[in-house]
Each structure stands twice: as structure tokens, then as C-alpha cells.
Amino acid sequence: MISVKNLHKIYGHGAGATHALKGIDVEIADGAFVAIMGRSGSGKSTLLHMLGLLDMPTSGDILIDRKNILHLSEREKARFRLEKLGYVFQEYSLLPELTLLENVYVPAVCLGKENGYRKRAAELLEIVGLKERERHYPNEVSGGEQQRAAIARALINRPKILFADEPTASLDIASAEVVLELFKRLNREMKQTIVMVTHEPEDRRYVDRVIWLEDGRLDVGKS
């Protein structure tokens, strides 16, 4: 369970400050597939970055399984991100000098896992439909395939929550549908909790729930 309480984020100071989040209160259940939606500048990515410990709020609380993750030390936050959270972004950020298989298991190596990570990486590539591409390099596969490899990488450490920030923005329609169907299957079959930012209205059909933001606030009329 993710529980957000009175979350604020202010960038800058004085008259030029930008109040990106204005007292967000929201809960996300385990096993949910949630989309954060709203107009450009409504605070979607800002909220996702707060939930994923990629940035810190100005005030408020974020609890995951009743633990206030904002109270962790910097070292504990880094460990928590690596162990409990997975990330997929608009840019695939695969290392060009590594094969897809090697890219997938890099986070496991960073966590110090010594056994089984190669096998799990291969299994994840099969799950995302890239079994025949595991020895290929990023520049040898399509953008959609790179994004699916990035999803496999995000799952290597069995994260409690998978965060996706505009994961299909750089893809064509067909590739985007493949990625979203994959998210839906991961959610249903693996019970993976997924929180995704998207600006595409049609993406609503893939998710269980939409959290609508408007000018940094929860749009209770829609959410």
C-alpha cells in the first residue's frame, strides 16, 4: 500500500517559486495498475518522482507498507530504490556496450546478487517476448524492443512497485500497444503494482484506476 499525505513540492523561492504539488492525499493499493493523468504541467511526473524517491517533497509524507520512506537516510533510500522499486522512463537508457541480457541483469549485479541473476534475466526477456534477442545489442533492435528490455531490467530485483513515466511517448502506436499490453499482463499474472504517468487518453483502458491532477492538486471530480 502506498499512502500519500498532504504532499507539497515547491521549486525555487520567493515570488518566482513554482508550487508543483499542493497538498496531495492519495492511496494506491497493492496489486493495482494506476495511471496518473492530467494536462501538461499538472504535476504528474513530479508526483511520480516523489513516490519513486527520485526527488524529495517540500513537505508531507509518503508511506509504503506503513513505512515513511522520506525518513530513511540517503544510503537507506538508495538501497530501498534498488531493492523495492523499478523504473521505466521515456528514454530506454540501455547501455550500448552491453547485450540486452547484460543490460537486464545490471541492477542485480549492483545489488550484489551472486547467484541466479543471469537465469532470471533470461526468464524476464522471455516474458517480455525477447528470448531470441538476448544476445543482441540495443542498436540492433527496435525502439519498442528496447523499451521491453528496459521493463525486464526494471523487474530484475522483483520490485514491489514499478514506476513508468511516459513509457510509450517515444514509440509508434503499434509498439506502444505492445508495451501497454505487457504492463497489463504483468499486473494481472504477476500481481505487479504499476504506477504510470501518461498523457494519452486512450491509455485509460489498460489501467484499473486513474488519478487525475489539475494544477498540482488531485482532481476529485475525476479521480
N, C-alpha and C positions, 0 to 999 in steps of 0.2 A: 504494500500500500504506500502510495506517495501522498503526503499531506502537506499542502502549502498554506501558510497562514500569514496574512497581511504583508505580502511581499511587495517591496518597493525597490526600484532601481533608478538612480539619478546619475546622469552623466554630466560632468562639469560642475561649475559653481556660479553662484550669484545669478544675475539677470540672464546669462547665457546658458543656464543649466537646462538639460532636457530630462523630463520626468518620464522615462520609458515604461515603467510599470508602476501602477498606482493602487496598491493595496489588493493584490490578487489573493483570493481564497479559493482553493480547489482541491479536490481529492481524486486520485486515479487508482482504481482497484487493480490488484494483481491479475495478470492474465488478460488485461484489456488491450485493445488496439484503438488508440486515440489519435485524432488529428487536431492540431492547433491551427486555427484558421482566422483570417481577418484581412483587412486591407493592408497595403504596404505601409509600414511604419506603425502598425498597431501594437507591436511588441512581441510578435510570435517567436522570432529567433532569440530575442532577449530572454524570454521565459524559458525556452528550451535550454539555453546556455546556463541559466541559473539552476535548473533541475539537474543538468548533467555535470555540475561542478566545473564548468568551463569558464565561468565568471562568477563573481560574488555579488549578491544583492546589497543595496544600501541598508536595508533593514528587513525584518521579517524572519520566518522560519521555514525550513524545508525538512520534513521528516520522511525517512524511508524505513519502513518496518519499525516505526516509533523511535528511531534514532535521528537526532538532529544533526544532519551531515555538515551543517555550517559550523558546528562546534569542534570539528576534527582539526587536528594540526595539519600543516601543509603536507607533511610526509604521509599522514593518515589519509588525507584527501587523494593524494596521488595513488596510493595503494587501493583505495576504495574505487577510484575510477577504473583502474586496471582490472580489478577482480570482479566488480559488481555491475559495471556499466559498459555498454557497447555503443559505438558511434558510427553513423553513416552520413556523409555530407554530400553536397552537390558535386564537389570535386572528389575524385576517387582516391587520390593521394597514394597510389600504389608505388612502391619503389621500383624504378625502371630496370635496375640491375638484377632484380630477383624474379624468379618464376612466380606464377600465380600461387603454387603450393607454398613456396617460401614466404611470399607476402602474407598468406593466411596465418601461418604459424609464428610470425614475428612477435605478436603480443604474448604468446605463451612462453617464448624464449625470454622475453623481458621480465616475465613474472617468475622466471627461474624454474619452470617445469622441465624436468629431465626426461620423463617417460611419456609416451603415448601421444605427444602433440602432433607428430607427423601423420599418424593414423587418423587422428581427429580432423586434421586439416583436410586430408583426402576425403574423409566422410562428408565434411561440410561442402566441399567442392562438388561432390556427387549430389548432395541435397539441392544445391543451387543450380544444378544442371551443367556443371563444368568439368565433369570427370575426365573428359577427353582433352581438356585444355590445361591440366595442372602443370605441365612442363613448358607451357608457352610463357612468353614474357608479355608484359602489359601492352607493348606496342604491336603485338601480334594478334590481338583480339579487339573486338568492337567495344564501343563505349558502354553498351548495355552489359556486356560480359565483364568488363572491368568493374562495373558497379556491383554485379552479383558476387564477384570475387571480394570486393570491399565488404559486402554483407557477411560473407563467410568469415572474413577476418574479424569482423565485429563480434561474431558469435563464438570465436575460438575458446574464450575463457568462461563460457557459459554465463553470460551476464544476466543479472536479474532484470535489467531494463535495457532495451535497445532504443536509442535516440536517433532519429533521422531528420536532418534539416534539409528540406527541399531536395530529396534524394533523386527525383526524376527530372529536375529542371534542365539538365544538360542532355536529356535523352529524347529521341524521337518518340512518337506516340506508341508504336508497337513495342519498343524496348521499355518504355515507361510502364505499360500494362504488364509486361513480364515481371518487372520488379515489384509492382504493387500486388500482383497475384502471389508472388513469392512471400511477401510480407504477410499476406492473408493466410497462406498455408502454414508459415512458421507460427503464427498466432494460434491457429486452430489445432494444429497437430502437435506442436511442441509447447503450447501454452506460453509462448514468449510474450511478455509485456512489451508493447511498442508504443512510443510516443513520437509522432511525426508532424513536422511543420510542412504545410503545403499551401499554395495559393490557387490550386486548381479545383474549382467547384465539383467537378465530376469525381474527384478522389474520395468524396464522402461515401460512395457506395462500397468502398472497401473496408471501412472502419466501423467500430461499434458505437463510437461517440465522437462528437465534435465539440471542442472547447473554442468558443468564439471570443476574440478580443477586439476591442474598439478603443483606440486612443489610450492604450495601456491599462484598460480595465476589462474585467470579464463582462461580456455582453449577455446578461442573464436572460434577456428576451429570446436569445437563440440557443445558448448552451443548456 
